[in-house]
């Protein structure tokens, strides 16, 4: 429940309200010491500013880098991950592709698949697959982040919950030991819903994300069946995850 609490605390801060330890303790029905640990954890990552008895709202949550900037960044590594993911995806499957530029490379690589259904909240992914004759695209409706071109929010979460897919491919802003984080706190819930409806979950990140912590936590590494990253990944990190029982594919 710690991840869920911290996400909700960030939402409260984003609404412009200061939060108090006593108020959060009552809201989540946990001890004040538990809330103190949550706030200290968020403060250690530079997300909130602690005050006597609570925390102050941050001025502005990161909404992510513009899609146009991210599309050209680490493109070769992302393309390699996309091609490896396409080898895993079989004709006739239903999959979920999280919004992002790494998952966009997966979309490009599966465009020739047959009888494939792709559920996504990324406008760029839907556009990439719009003319793929063998692919049916289900675009999730919701609130559009015009910076990342991602759809999220309550309605998006409700919509995706009615589906079931074989595989979900999820991107992230940071992978720090066992904590998976994202730059945008308001897109993390849609990532979790995609994971919930999938039989198999795949974390897709370039090696530059490993060892970094981003804004909002949304999962643990143990929540994923497979980590897809590129061959630049630190061997010690790869071995650590493999010892944890995570299948790591170097692309």
C-alpha positions as CSV (number, residue, x, y, z in Angstrom):
1,X,0.0,0.0,0.0
2,X,3.0,2.3,0.4
3,X,3.1,3.1,-3.3
4,X,-0.6,3.9,-3.5
5,X,-0.3,6.2,-0.4
6,X,2.6,8.1,-1.8
7,X,0.8,8.6,-5.2
8,X,-2.3,9.9,-3.4
9,X,-0.1,12.2,-1.3
10,X,1.4,13.6,-4.5
11,X,-2.1,14.2,-5.9
12,X,-3.1,16.1,-2.8
13,X,0.1,18.3,-3.1
14,X,-0.6,18.9,-6.7
15,X,-4.1,20.2,-5.8
16,X,-2.3,23.1,-4.0
17,X,-3.0,22.0,-0.4
18,X,-0.4,21.5,2.3
19,X,-0.7,18.1,4.0
20,X,-0.4,17.3,7.7
21,X,0.8,14.1,9.3
22,X,-2.3,13.9,11.5
23,X,-4.6,14.5,8.5
24,X,-2.9,11.9,6.3
25,X,-2.9,9.4,9.2
26,X,-6.7,9.7,9.5
27,X,-7.2,9.7,5.7
28,X,-5.3,6.5,5.1
29,X,-6.0,4.9,8.5
30,X,-2.4,4.3,9.3
31,X,-0.1,5.4,12.1
32,X,1.5,8.8,12.1
33,X,4.9,7.1,12.1
34,X,4.0,5.4,8.8
35,X,3.1,8.8,7.3
36,X,6.3,10.3,8.5
37,X,8.2,7.5,6.7
38,X,6.2,8.2,3.5
39,X,7.0,11.9,3.6
40,X,10.7,11.4,4.4
41,X,10.9,9.0,1.5
42,X,9.3,11.6,-0.9
43,X,11.5,14.3,0.6
44,X,14.7,12.2,0.0
45,X,13.9,12.1,-3.7
46,X,13.4,15.8,-3.8
47,X,9.7,15.7,-4.4
48,X,8.3,17.4,-1.3
49,X,9.5,19.9,1.2
50,X,9.0,18.8,4.8
51,X,7.6,21.2,7.4
52,X,6.9,20.9,11.1
53,X,4.0,18.4,11.2
54,X,3.6,17.9,7.5
55,X,4.8,18.9,4.0
56,X,4.4,21.7,1.6
57,X,3.0,21.4,-2.0
58,X,5.7,21.5,-4.7
59,X,5.3,24.4,-7.1
60,X,5.0,22.3,-10.2
61,X,5.0,18.5,-10.9
62,X,7.1,17.5,-13.8
63,X,4.9,16.7,-16.7
64,X,7.6,15.0,-18.7
65,X,9.8,16.0,-21.6
66,X,8.1,16.9,-24.9
67,X,7.5,13.8,-27.1
68,X,9.5,15.4,-30.0
69,X,12.6,15.7,-27.8
70,X,12.4,12.1,-26.4
71,X,11.8,10.5,-29.9
72,X,15.3,11.2,-31.0
73,X,17.0,10.5,-27.7
74,X,18.7,7.1,-27.4
75,X,17.0,6.1,-30.6
76,X,19.2,3.1,-31.4
77,X,18.8,1.5,-28.0
78,X,15.0,2.0,-28.2
79,X,14.9,0.5,-31.7
80,X,16.8,-2.6,-30.4
81,X,14.3,-3.0,-27.6
82,X,11.4,-2.6,-30.0
83,X,12.7,-5.3,-32.3
84,X,13.3,-7.7,-29.4
85,X,9.8,-7.1,-28.1
86,X,8.4,-7.8,-31.6
87,X,10.0,-11.2,-31.5
88,X,8.1,-12.0,-28.2
89,X,4.7,-10.8,-29.5
90,X,2.9,-13.4,-31.6
91,X,0.2,-13.0,-34.3
92,X,-3.3,-13.1,-32.9
93,X,-2.4,-11.8,-29.4
94,X,-3.9,-8.8,-27.6
95,X,-1.2,-6.6,-26.0
96,X,-1.1,-3.3,-24.1
97,X,1.5,-0.6,-25.1
98,X,2.1,2.1,-22.5
99,X,2.6,5.6,-23.9
100,X,6.2,6.5,-24.6
101,X,8.9,6.6,-27.2
102,X,10.4,3.2,-26.3
103,X,7.0,1.6,-26.7
104,X,6.6,3.6,-30.0
105,X,9.5,1.6,-31.3
106,X,7.6,-1.6,-30.4
107,X,4.7,-0.3,-32.4
108,X,6.9,0.2,-35.4
109,X,8.3,-3.2,-35.1
110,X,4.9,-5.0,-34.9
111,X,3.2,-3.2,-37.7
112,X,3.5,-6.2,-40.0
113,X,1.9,-8.6,-37.5
114,X,-1.4,-10.3,-38.3
115,X,-4.6,-10.3,-36.2
116,X,-2.9,-8.3,-33.5
117,X,-4.9,-6.1,-31.0
118,X,-3.0,-3.2,-29.4
119,X,-4.5,-1.3,-26.5
120,X,-2.7,2.0,-25.8
121,X,-3.0,5.4,-24.2
122,X,-0.4,6.9,-26.5
123,X,-1.4,9.1,-29.4
124,X,1.9,8.5,-31.1
125,X,1.5,4.7,-30.9
126,X,-2.1,4.9,-32.3
127,X,-0.9,7.0,-35.2
128,X,2.1,4.7,-35.8
129,X,-0.3,1.7,-36.2
130,X,-3.2,3.5,-37.8
131,X,-2.4,2.1,-41.3
132,X,-1.2,-1.3,-40.2
133,X,-3.7,-3.6,-41.9
134,X,-3.2,-6.6,-39.5
135,X,-3.4,-4.5,-36.3
136,X,-6.6,-3.4,-34.5
137,X,-5.9,-0.3,-32.3
138,X,-7.9,0.4,-29.2
139,X,-7.1,3.9,-28.1
140,X,-7.9,4.6,-24.4
141,X,-9.9,7.8,-23.8
142,X,-9.1,10.2,-21.0
143,X,-7.3,13.5,-20.2
144,X,-4.7,14.4,-22.7
145,X,-1.2,15.5,-21.6
146,X,-0.3,17.7,-24.5
147,X,3.4,17.5,-23.6
148,X,3.8,13.7,-23.6
149,X,0.7,13.0,-25.9
150,X,-0.5,10.5,-23.3
151,X,-4.1,9.9,-22.2
152,X,-4.7,9.2,-18.5
153,X,-7.1,9.9,-15.7
154,X,-10.0,8.2,-14.0
155,X,-12.0,7.5,-17.1
156,X,-9.0,6.0,-18.8
157,X,-8.4,3.7,-15.8
158,X,-12.0,2.6,-15.8
159,X,-12.0,2.0,-19.6
160,X,-8.9,-0.2,-19.6
161,X,-10.1,-2.3,-16.6
162,X,-12.7,-4.1,-18.9
163,X,-10.0,-5.7,-21.0
164,X,-7.6,-8.6,-20.7
165,X,-4.4,-8.9,-22.6
166,X,-1.6,-11.5,-23.0
167,X,1.3,-9.0,-22.6
168,X,1.7,-5.5,-21.3
169,X,4.8,-3.4,-22.2
170,X,5.4,-0.6,-19.6
171,X,7.9,2.2,-19.8
172,X,9.4,4.1,-16.8
173,X,11.4,7.2,-16.0
174,X,13.6,5.5,-13.4
175,X,14.6,2.1,-12.2
176,X,16.3,2.2,-8.8
177,X,16.9,-1.2,-7.3
178,X,13.4,-2.5,-6.7
179,X,11.5,0.7,-7.2
180,X,10.1,1.7,-10.6
181,X,9.2,5.4,-11.0
182,X,7.8,7.8,-13.6
183,X,8.3,11.5,-14.3
184,X,4.6,12.2,-14.3
185,X,2.6,11.4,-11.2
186,X,-0.7,11.4,-13.0
187,X,0.2,8.8,-15.6
188,X,1.3,6.1,-13.1
189,X,-2.2,4.8,-12.3
190,X,-2.8,3.9,-16.0
191,X,0.5,2.0,-16.0
192,X,-0.7,0.0,-13.0
193,X,-4.1,-0.7,-14.7
194,X,-2.3,-2.0,-17.7
195,X,-0.2,-4.3,-15.5
196,X,-3.4,-5.5,-13.8
197,X,-5.1,-6.7,-17.0
198,X,-2.0,-8.5,-18.4
199,X,-1.0,-12.1,-18.0
200,X,2.7,-11.1,-18.5
201,X,4.3,-7.8,-17.8
202,X,7.4,-6.4,-19.5
203,X,9.4,-3.4,-18.3
204,X,11.0,-1.6,-21.3
205,X,13.7,0.9,-20.5
206,X,17.1,1.9,-21.9
207,X,20.1,1.4,-19.7
208,X,20.2,5.1,-18.9
209,X,17.1,4.8,-16.7
210,X,18.6,2.0,-14.5
211,X,20.0,3.4,-11.3
212,X,17.9,6.6,-11.5
213,X,14.9,7.7,-9.5
214,X,12.1,9.7,-11.0
215,X,9.2,11.6,-9.5
216,X,6.4,9.1,-8.8
217,X,6.7,5.4,-7.7
218,X,4.3,3.0,-9.3
219,X,5.6,-0.5,-9.1
220,X,8.3,-2.9,-7.9
221,X,10.7,-4.8,-10.1
222,X,9.1,-8.0,-8.7
223,X,5.8,-6.9,-10.4
224,X,7.4,-7.6,-13.8
225,X,8.1,-10.9,-15.5
226,X,10.7,-9.6,-17.8
227,X,13.1,-6.5,-18.1
228,X,13.9,-5.5,-21.6
229,X,16.9,-3.1,-21.8
230,X,19.8,-2.6,-24.1
231,X,23.3,-4.0,-24.0
232,X,24.7,-0.9,-22.3
233,X,23.1,-2.0,-19.0
234,X,25.5,-2.3,-16.0
235,X,26.4,-6.0,-15.5
236,X,26.0,-5.7,-11.7
237,X,22.5,-4.4,-12.0
238,X,21.6,-7.1,-14.5
239,X,22.9,-9.8,-12.2
240,X,21.1,-8.3,-9.3
241,X,17.7,-8.5,-11.1
242,X,18.4,-12.0,-12.3
243,X,19.1,-13.2,-8.8
244,X,15.8,-11.7,-7.8
245,X,14.1,-14.0,-10.4
246,X,13.6,-11.4,-13.0
247,X,14.2,-12.5,-16.6
248,X,16.5,-9.9,-18.2
249,X,16.8,-9.6,-22.0
250,X,19.6,-7.5,-23.3
251,X,18.7,-6.0,-26.7
